[in-house]
Amino acid sequence: MKVKDKERPLIGINTDFRSLGRGTSGVSQVHSGYYDCILTAGGIPILIPPISKDYELFPLLDKLDGLVLTGGDDLDPRRMGLPPHRSVKVMAERREACDRLLCKYAADHKLPVVGIGLGLQEMNVCYGGNNYLHLPEDLPKSLPHYDPHGAEHRHIVEMLPHTKMFELYGEGEICVVSAHHQGVRRVAPGFRPSAVAPDGLIEAIESKDASWFAIGVQWHAENQGHLSLDMQLFEAFVEAAARRSGKTAASKIMLAKAG
């Protein structure tokens, strides 16, 4: 029997905000891989505009079963007590205000959440950790984690034992798409590292609270869309959202073919 859409968990995906210049409205945008992965995993993606007032944003979040925090530009270092840096491309203030509210809501309500790239860094900072400002300077002996010319860059990561990520991926290394010049310095209280790069940089964190599915990955798991090698992460996340809401993740039942 085919699952009705209303029985599938609703997954919010935050959007980026770009200004188009003076006298014009800005645009919200998101990489298609995020919603393609959620659809393939059995959820229904809901795009969240960058709403910066909690009384306007939270009624929307009350209707959701899970949350994806997407990649993007950098957090404003001044809000983290750090000086400006030439390498830092600060995201729109409107988006950062919204993303911080999203992190707060997810923690307060134990809403299942996955943070990707910038999303991991936001989770770590909002929950009490701190980040490196620029890896080539802060960790000069680290391996490259991005291509300065914007081309696709890959490196390996290894899951740490006794973590949710180890349960999902198993023992051994995986090759990931990497595009970050910042990273986790100190892990937020209540979280633990769950994957590392060969240079020791933390590449994933997760909540220690077994009742809260909260995972951040530094790599871009959405990069290949529904063909992603990281579908097990999205599937586990959507299943956690479904359990929380009493709905059904379509990826876990037999769907009748159309017609």
C-alpha positions in Angstrom: 0.0 0.0 0.0 1.3 3.4 -0.9 2.1 5.7 2.0 0.1 8.9 2.0 2.2 12.1 2.1 0.4 13.2 5.3 1.8 10.1 7.0 5.4 11.0 6.2 7.5 13.2 8.5 7.8 16.9 7.6 11.5 17.9 7.5 12.4 21.6 7.6 15.4 22.8 5.6 16.8 26.2 6.3 17.6 28.4 3.3 20.4 30.8 2.5 19.8 34.5 1.9 21.5 36.5 -0.8 21.1 40.2 -1.4 20.8 41.3 -5.0 21.8 44.9 -4.4 20.3 48.2 -3.6 16.6 48.7 -4.4 15.9 45.0 -5.0 14.6 42.2 -2.8 17.0 39.4 -1.7 16.6 35.8 -2.6 16.4 32.6 -0.5 18.1 29.5 -2.1 19.1 26.0 -1.2 21.1 23.2 -2.9 18.7 20.7 -4.5 20.7 17.8 -2.9 19.2 18.5 0.5 15.6 18.1 -0.5 16.3 15.2 -2.9 18.0 13.3 -0.1 15.1 13.9 2.3 12.5 12.8 -0.4 14.5 9.6 -1.1 14.8 8.9 2.6 11.0 9.1 3.0 10.4 12.6 4.3 8.6 15.6 3.0 11.0 18.6 2.7 9.7 22.0 3.8 11.9 25.0 3.0 12.3 27.5 5.8 12.8 31.2 4.9 15.2 33.2 7.0 12.7 34.4 9.6 14.5 36.2 12.4 11.7 36.7 14.9 10.9 33.7 17.2 7.2 34.5 17.4 7.0 34.2 13.6 9.3 31.3 13.2 8.3 28.9 16.0 4.7 28.4 14.9 6.2 26.9 11.7 8.7 24.8 13.6 5.9 23.4 15.8 4.5 21.6 12.7 7.8 20.0 11.7 9.2 16.6 12.7 12.9 17.2 11.9 15.3 19.9 10.8 18.3 20.1 8.4 20.8 22.9 8.9 22.5 23.5 5.5 25.9 24.7 4.4 26.8 28.2 3.5 29.1 31.1 4.4 30.7 31.8 7.8 29.3 32.8 11.1 30.1 36.3 12.1 33.3 36.0 14.2 32.4 39.0 16.3 29.4 37.1 17.7 31.9 34.4 18.8 34.2 36.9 20.5 36.8 36.6 17.6 38.3 39.3 15.4 37.4 39.8 11.8 39.6 37.8 9.3 40.3 38.3 5.6 39.3 34.7 4.9 35.9 34.9 6.6 32.9 35.5 4.3 30.2 36.4 6.7 26.7 35.1 6.0 23.8 37.5 5.8 22.8 38.8 9.3 19.2 37.8 8.6 20.2 34.2 8.0 22.4 33.9 11.1 19.7 35.3 13.3 17.3 32.7 12.0 19.8 29.8 12.2 20.5 30.5 15.8 16.8 30.4 16.6 16.6 27.1 14.7 19.4 25.6 16.9 17.7 26.9 20.0 14.3 25.4 19.1 15.8 22.0 18.2 17.6 21.7 21.5 14.6 23.0 23.6 12.2 20.5 21.9 14.6 17.7 21.1 13.7 18.0 17.5 15.8 15.6 15.4 18.4 17.7 13.6 21.2 17.1 11.1 23.7 19.9 10.5 25.9 19.8 7.3 29.0 21.9 6.8 28.2 25.3 8.2 25.2 23.5 10.0 27.6 21.5 12.1 29.6 24.7 13.0 26.4 26.4 14.0 25.3 23.6 16.2 28.7 23.4 17.9 28.7 27.2 18.6 25.1 27.5 19.6 25.4 24.6 22.0 28.5 26.0 23.8 31.5 24.8 21.8 33.9 26.9 19.7 35.4 26.7 16.2 38.7 27.4 14.5 38.5 30.6 12.5 40.8 29.6 9.6 42.4 26.1 9.5 45.5 27.0 7.4 46.5 29.4 10.2 45.1 27.7 13.3 46.3 24.2 12.2 49.0 24.9 9.7 49.9 21.2 9.5 46.4 20.0 8.8 45.6 18.5 5.4 43.6 20.6 2.9 39.9 20.6 3.7 38.8 22.8 0.7 39.9 23.8 -2.8 40.7 27.5 -2.8 39.6 27.7 -6.5 36.2 26.3 -5.7 36.7 22.9 -7.3 35.3 19.8 -5.6 37.7 18.5 -2.9 37.7 15.1 -1.3 39.5 13.5 1.7 38.8 10.5 4.0 37.2 10.4 7.4 37.0 7.7 10.0 34.0 7.0 12.3 34.8 6.7 16.0 33.8 3.6 17.9 30.8 3.7 20.3 29.0 6.4 18.4 25.8 6.7 16.3 27.9 7.5 13.3 29.9 4.2 13.7 26.6 2.3 13.9 25.5 4.0 10.6 28.7 3.7 8.6 30.6 0.8 10.3 34.3 0.4 10.7 36.8 1.8 8.2 37.2 5.0 6.2 34.9 6.8 3.8 35.7 9.4 1.2 33.8 12.7 1.6 33.2 16.0 -0.2 34.9 18.7 1.8 34.6 22.5 1.4 35.4 24.2 4.7 38.2 26.4 6.0 36.8 26.4 9.6 36.2 23.5 11.9 35.4 22.3 15.5 38.0 23.3 18.1 36.2 22.5 21.3 33.1 20.2 21.2 29.9 21.6 22.8 28.9 20.2 26.2 26.5 17.3 25.8 28.0 16.4 22.4 30.9 14.1 21.4 33.1 13.8 18.3 32.0 10.9 16.1 34.3 11.2 13.1 37.8 12.5 12.4 40.0 13.3 9.4 43.5 11.8 9.2 44.9 15.0 10.6 42.8 14.7 13.7 40.3 17.4 12.9 36.8 16.6 14.1 34.5 15.9 11.1 31.3 15.0 12.9 29.7 15.5 16.3 26.6 14.0 17.9 24.4 14.4 21.0 25.2 12.2 23.9 21.5 12.2 24.8 20.1 8.9 23.4 16.6 10.5 23.2 17.7 13.3 20.9 18.9 12.5 17.3 21.3 15.4 16.7 24.2 14.9 14.4 26.5 17.4 12.6 28.9 16.4 9.8 31.5 18.7 8.3 31.4 17.2 4.9 28.7 17.7 2.3 26.6 14.6 2.6 23.9 16.1 0.2 26.4 16.6 -2.6 25.2 13.8 -4.8 21.5 14.2 -4.1 19.6 11.0 -3.9 22.6 9.1 -5.2 24.6 10.2 -2.2 26.8 7.6 -0.4 25.5 9.2 2.8 21.9 8.1 2.4 22.2 6.0 5.5 22.6 9.3 7.5 19.5 10.8 5.9 17.5 7.6 6.3 18.4 7.3 10.0 17.5 10.9 10.5 14.1 10.7 8.8 13.3 7.5 10.7 14.1 9.3 14.0 11.8 12.2 12.9 9.1 9.6 12.1 9.4 7.9 15.4 9.1 11.2 17.2 5.9 12.1 15.4 4.3 8.7 15.1 4.5 8.9 11.3 6.0 6.5 8.9 9.3 6.9 6.9 8.4 5.9 3.4 11.9 4.4 2.9 11.1 1.7 5.4 7.9 0.3 3.7 7.1 -1.2 0.4 5.7 1.4 -1.9 3.3 0.3 -4.7 4.5 1.2 -8.2 2.5 4.0 -9.8 -0.3 2.5 -11.9 
